[in-house]
Amino acid sequence: MPIPEMFLPEVVNGKPNSLYDIYRDANHIKQRIVDLDYDGKDKDITNQTQVLCKLSTVYRDLVQNGADAISFFGGEYVDGDSPVGNGDPSVGSDGSVEAGSHTVVHRWVGDPTQPNNEDMGNFYSAGYDPVFYIHHSNVDRMWKLWKELGIKGHNEPTDPDWLNASYVFYDENEELVRVYNKDCVNIRKLNYDFIENYKEVFPWRKSRPARRTKKSQVEPTAPVETVDKIKFLVRLNKILKVKVKRPAVNQSEAKKAKANEVLVKPNEITTPCDPEYAGASAQLPHNDMKNMFMGSSALFGLTELLEDTNTDGDEYATVTLVPRTRCDDLTIRSSWFLSWPKL
C-alpha cells in the first residue's frame, strides 16, 4: 500500500495539514506499493510480484524468523551486559520485525535527497514525520498478530527483568511518565484494539515460499571455503560465500520443533519470494554516523528453509552474505556467524 491519502496534502480546507511532512521520498508518495526488500533502489518488477514478495516477507517476520521470544523481540541482555561482542550471537540481535520490515519502511519513506535521509530514514529525525506513529502502531499490530497465531513459542518473556523494563515518555500534558513492559502486553488494558479478527487466515499466512523442486536446483560450480578456513574479521564489501557444518541432519519432526535452527546472516537471494532467501537485516543510521561504531547481530530461521530447499540432509549449509547498501565499513565476526541449538 502507498502512504495513506490523509498524510499527503500540504493543505486541507485552506489550513496546513498537520499530518504532512516535506521530507519524504517523492517517488514513493503516491500509487507506489511499499517495497519490504528496499535497498535504496526501486525494482523493475510488476505490482503483482511486489505484493507476493511483501506477503512472503511478513510471513518470514512473524513465522519463519519469529519462532520464539528471542527471535521475535531480539536478544536478551540485562543491565551490566555488553549488548554485543560477548560470543553469544543472540545477545544484541534485533528482532525479526525490527530488523526486517520495520526498518525497511523507515528507509523507504525517508527522503534520499536529504543529507541523512531525513525524516523517517534516520534515527534522530524519524519521529518528526507523523507517518512514524501509524508505522509503529502497525508494528504493535504485528506483535499482537504474532502472539495470537497460536504457534508454540509465540509467547512474551516472563522474566521479571523484561516485565519490569521501563521507558520514559512525555504524555499529552507534556509531563514525563514511566511506562513498563508489563503494562503493555495486553493492549485491551490500554483501551484500544485492532479491528481484524485474528482467527481469519490473512494472505501472508499462506505465503510461505513454494518449495524448490530438485530438478530446478543446480550444484555450485566454484569451490566454497568452510568457515574454519576463513580469517576473521571479514570486511563485507562484496558477496561472501562460506560453508558451515551443521550439528544434525534429517532430524525428526519433534526435534525440528525443539531445535528451531537459526542462521545469523542471510542467504543469497533473487527475491524474497524464493525459498533460499533467509531474510535481511538493516539498521537506521544515527545522524551522519561519522566516527560511530555500532555492533549488531541477527537471527534467521533455518528449519523451513532447509525443508523448502531440499537441503535438510546436507552436512554443510552454504551461506551467502550479500551486502546491499552502505556496507563499506561492515565487518563480520566468526563468533557471530552461526548459532545452532543444543539438543
C-alpha positions in Angstrom: 0.0 0.0 0.0 1.1 3.6 -0.5 1.3 6.2 2.2 -2.4 6.9 3.3 -4.0 9.8 1.5 -4.7 11.8 4.6 -0.9 12.2 5.1 -0.3 13.6 1.7 -1.8 17.0 1.0 0.1 20.0 2.3 -3.1 22.0 2.9 -6.5 20.7 3.9 -9.6 23.1 3.8 -7.3 26.0 3.5 -5.2 25.1 6.6 -1.8 23.5 6.9 -2.1 19.7 7.2 -0.6 18.6 10.5 0.0 15.1 9.0 2.1 16.4 6.1 5.9 16.2 6.1 8.0 17.7 3.3 10.9 15.3 3.9 9.6 12.1 2.2 10.8 10.3 -0.8 8.9 12.0 -3.7 8.9 8.8 -5.7 7.2 6.8 -3.0 4.4 9.1 -2.0 1.5 8.1 -4.3 0.5 4.9 -6.1 3.6 3.0 -5.1 3.4 -0.3 -3.3 5.9 -0.3 -0.4 8.9 -2.5 -1.1 9.7 -4.5 2.1 13.0 -5.5 0.4 14.0 -2.0 -0.4 17.8 -1.4 -0.7 17.8 2.2 -1.8 16.8 1.4 -5.4 13.4 0.9 -6.9 13.0 -2.5 -8.5 11.7 -3.0 -12.0 9.1 -5.6 -11.1 5.3 -5.9 -11.5 2.9 -4.9 -8.7 1.8 -8.5 -8.5 5.3 -9.7 -7.8 5.8 -6.9 -5.3 2.7 -7.9 -3.4 3.8 -11.6 -3.4 7.2 -10.7 -2.1 5.7 -8.4 0.6 3.5 -11.3 1.8 6.4 -13.7 2.0 8.4 -11.1 3.9 5.6 -10.7 6.5 5.4 -14.5 6.8 9.1 -14.7 7.5 9.0 -11.9 10.1 6.1 -13.4 12.0 6.6 -17.1 11.5 9.8 -18.4 10.0 12.1 -15.9 11.6 10.0 -15.2 14.7 9.7 -18.7 16.1 10.3 -17.7 19.8 10.6 -14.7 22.0 14.3 -14.2 21.3 13.8 -14.4 17.6 10.9 -12.0 17.6 11.8 -9.5 20.2 15.6 -9.6 19.9 18.5 -10.6 22.1 18.2 -10.8 25.8 20.6 -8.9 28.0 20.4 -7.0 31.3 22.0 -4.0 32.8 25.7 -4.6 33.0 26.0 -6.9 30.0 27.6 -5.8 26.8 24.9 -5.9 24.1 27.2 -7.5 21.5 30.7 -8.9 21.3 30.4 -11.5 24.1 30.4 -14.5 21.8 26.7 -15.2 22.1 25.1 -14.2 18.7 21.6 -13.9 20.2 22.7 -11.2 22.6 22.3 -7.8 20.9 20.4 -9.3 18.0 17.4 -7.3 16.6 14.0 -8.9 16.5 12.6 -10.3 13.2 10.2 -7.4 12.6 12.7 -4.8 14.0 15.5 -5.7 11.6 13.2 -6.6 8.7 10.0 -4.9 7.6 10.1 -2.2 10.3 13.4 -0.7 9.3 12.8 -1.1 5.6 9.6 1.1 5.8 11.7 3.8 7.6 14.2 3.8 4.7 11.5 3.6 2.1 9.7 6.7 3.3 12.8 8.8 4.2 13.9 11.5 1.7 17.1 10.4 -0.2 17.8 13.9 -1.2 18.5 14.9 2.4 22.0 14.5 3.9 20.9 11.8 6.3 17.7 10.5 4.6 15.6 12.6 7.0 13.0 12.4 8.3 11.9 8.7 8.5 15.2 7.4 7.2 17.3 8.4 10.2 17.0 7.5 13.9 17.2 11.1 15.2 14.6 12.6 12.9 12.1 9.7 12.3 9.6 11.0 14.9 9.3 14.3 13.1 7.2 12.6 10.4 3.6 11.8 11.5 3.8 8.6 9.4 6.2 7.4 12.2 3.3 6.9 14.5 1.0 4.9 12.2 4.0 2.9 11.2 4.8 1.9 14.8 1.1 1.3 15.5 1.3 -1.3 12.8 4.4 -2.8 14.4 2.3 -3.1 17.6 -0.4 -4.8 15.5 2.2 -7.3 14.2 3.2 -8.0 17.8 -0.5 -8.8 18.6 -0.8 -11.0 15.5 2.4 -12.8 16.3 1.2 -13.9 19.8 -2.3 -14.7 18.7 -1.3 -17.1 15.9 -1.4 -20.0 18.4 2.0 -21.2 17.4 4.1 -22.9 20.1 6.8 -20.5 21.2 4.9 -17.3 20.4 4.8 -16.0 24.0 6.2 -12.9 25.6 9.1 -13.2 28.0 8.1 -13.9 31.6 11.5 -12.9 33.2 11.0 -10.0 35.7 13.9 -8.2 34.0 11.8 -7.9 30.9 8.4 -7.3 32.6 9.9 -4.5 34.7 11.9 -2.8 32.0 10.6 0.7 31.6 10.8 3.7 29.3 10.2 7.4 29.9 7.9 9.4 27.6 6.1 12.7 27.5 2.3 12.4 27.8 -0.3 14.7 26.3 0.3 17.2 29.0 4.0 17.4 28.3 4.8 15.6 31.5 7.2 12.7 31.9 5.6 9.4 32.6 7.3 6.0 33.0 5.8 3.0 31.0 6.6 -0.6 31.9 6.6 -3.6 29.5 4.2 -5.5 31.9 1.6 -2.8 31.3 1.7 -3.1 27.5 1.4 -6.8 26.9 -2.4 -6.7 26.9 -3.5 -3.8 24.6 -7.1 -4.0 25.8 -5.8 -2.7 29.1 -4.7 0.3 27.1 -8.2 0.8 25.9 -7.7 0.1 22.2 -7.6 -2.8 19.8 -7.1 -3.6 16.2 -10.1 -4.3 14.0 -9.2 -7.5 12.3 -10.2 -10.9 13.6 -7.0 -12.8 14.4 -8.8 -16.1 13.6 -9.0 -15.1 10.0 -6.5 -16.5 7.6 -4.6 -13.5 6.3 -3.0 -13.7 2.9 0.5 -13.7 4.4 -0.3 -16.8 6.5 -0.4 -18.7 3.2 2.7 -17.1 1.8 5.5 -19.5 2.7 7.7 -19.6 -0.4 7.0 -22.5 -2.7 9.3 -25.5 -2.2 12.1 -25.7 -4.7 11.9 -28.7 -7.0 15.0 -30.8 -7.0 15.2 -30.6 -10.8 15.5 -26.8 -10.7 18.4 -26.9 -8.3 22.0 -26.5 -9.6 25.1 -27.5 -7.7 27.6 -24.7 -7.2 30.5 -24.9 -9.7 33.0 -22.8 -7.8 34.6 -24.2 -4.6 33.3 -22.7 -1.3 35.6 -22.5 1.7 34.4 -23.8 5.1 34.0 -21.3 7.9 37.1 -22.6 9.8 39.3 -21.6 6.8 38.1 -18.0 6.7 40.3 -15.4 8.5 38.0 -13.1 10.5 37.3 -10.2 10.8 36.0 -10.0 7.3 35.0 -6.8 5.6 31.7 -7.3 3.8 32.2 -5.0 0.9 31.4 -7.8 -1.6 29.5 -11.1 -1.7 30.9 -13.6 0.8 30.0 -17.3 0.4 31.0 -19.9 3.1 30.1 -23.4 4.2 29.2 -24.1 7.8 28.9 -27.6 9.3 25.6 -28.4 10.8 25.3 -30.4 14.1 22.4 -32.6 13.0 20.8 -33.6 9.7 17.5 -35.2 8.8 16.0 -34.6 12.2 12.6 -36.0 13.3 9.7 -33.6 13.3 9.8 -33.5 17.1 13.5 -32.5 17.1 12.9 -29.9 14.5 10.2 -28.3 16.6 12.5 -28.3 19.6 15.6 -27.1 17.7 14.3 -24.2 15.6 17.7 -24.0 13.9 18.7 -20.4 13.3 21.1 -18.7 10.9 22.5 -15.3 11.8 23.1 -13.9 8.3 21.1 -14.0 5.1 21.3 -16.4 2.1 21.9 -15.2 -1.4 18.6 -14.2 -3.0 16.8 -13.2 -6.2 13.6 -12.0 -4.5 12.0 -12.6 -1.1 9.6 -15.0 -2.9 12.4 -17.6 -3.2 12.8 -20.3 -0.5 16.6 -19.8 -0.4 16.1 -16.3 1.0 16.6 -16.4 4.7 15.9 -12.7 5.4 17.7 -9.4 5.7 19.0 -7.3 8.5 19.0 -3.5 8.4 19.6 -0.6 10.8 18.7 3.0 10.7 21.7 5.4 10.7 22.1 7.6 13.7 22.6 11.2 12.4 25.5 11.1 9.9 27.2 8.1 11.6 30.7 9.6 11.3 33.2 8.0 13.7 30.4 5.9 15.2 30.8 2.2 15.8 27.7 0.0 16.0 27.7 -3.7 16.7 24.8 -6.0 16.0 23.7 -9.5 15.1 20.6 -11.0 13.5 18.8 -14.4 13.7 17.1 -16.1 10.9 15.0 -19.4 11.0 16.5 -22.3 9.1 14.1 -25.2 9.7 11.6 -24.4 7.0 14.3 -23.1 4.7 16.2 -26.4 4.7 13.0 -28.3 4.0 11.9 -26.0 1.2 15.4 -26.1 -0.5 15.7 -29.9 -0.1 18.9 -29.5 1.9 17.8 -30.9 5.2 20.1 -33.9 4.8 23.2 -31.9 3.8 26.2 -32.0 6.2 27.1 -28.4 5.4 24.9 -25.3 5.0 26.2 -22.9 2.3 25.7 -19.3 3.5 25.9 -16.4 1.1 26.2 -12.9 2.7 25.1 -10.2 0.3 25.9 -6.5 1.1 23.0 -4.4 -0.1 23.7 -0.7 0.6 26.1 1.4 2.7 28.1 -1.6 3.8 31.5 -0.3 3.0 32.6 -0.4 6.7 30.7 -3.5 7.7 32.7 -6.4 9.2 31.7 -9.9 10.2 32.9 -11.8 13.3 33.3 -15.6 13.2 31.7 -15.9 16.6 28.5 -14.4 15.3 28.3 -16.5 12.2 26.0 -19.3 13.1 24.1 -20.3 16.2 22.9 -23.9 16.4 20.6 -25.2 19.1 21.8 -27.6 21.8 19.5 -30.6 21.7 
